[in-house]
Amino acid sequence: MTMLITLGIIFALMVGFSVSGLLVSSKLTAYGKALQGVAFVVLGSVVSVVVIVLMIFIVWPTHMVI
């Protein structure tokens, strides 16, 4: 149950990162700024995936023990 809640929070953060990144890239019209927005989305997604993987490795064994 805790794992589902944690994954839900992480997923919400990932969506938030992507949406804010898209908003940044659409607001700023210059090509470099748009690229920066895309980079922000990618970075946000990568960070989220890393956090999810770490959470699975940390949370999964403790749940198996319990």
N, C-alpha and C positions, 0 to 999 in steps of 0.2 A: 504493500500500500504506500509506504514511504517512498519507495523507488518510483512509483507512478507519479506521485506528487512532484518529486524532484525533477523527473524527466519533463513533466508538464511545465514547470517553471523554466527549465533550460530551453524548451521549445519556444515558449513565450518570449524569452530573451533573444533567441535566434531570429524570430519573426520581427521583433522590435529593431534589432540591428539592421536587418535587411530593409525594412520599411524606412527607417531613418536615413539609411545610406542612399536609398532611391530618392527620397525627398531632397537630400543634399545635392545629389547629382542633377535632379530636374530643376532645382532652384538656380543653380549656378550654370550659366549658359556656355562659358568658355570650355573648350575641348579638354584642357588640362584639369579643370575643376570637375568635369564629368568623369574623367578618368580617376580622379581622386575619390569620387563618390563610389565608383565601381570597386576600387581597391578597398574602400571602407566596408562594403558589403561582403567582399571576399574574406577580408580579415575577420569580420564579425562571424561569418559562417565557420571559418577555420577554428577560431577560438571556441565557438560553441561545440563543434565536433570534438575537439580536444577535451573540453570540460566533460562532455557526455561520456567519452571513453574512460577518462579518469574516474568519473562517478561510478560507472559500471564496475571498474576494477576495484574501487574502494567499497562500494555498497554491496555488490553481489556476494563476495566472500563472507561478510558480516551477517548477511541474511541467511546464507547457507548454514553458518554456524548456529544461528538462533533457530 
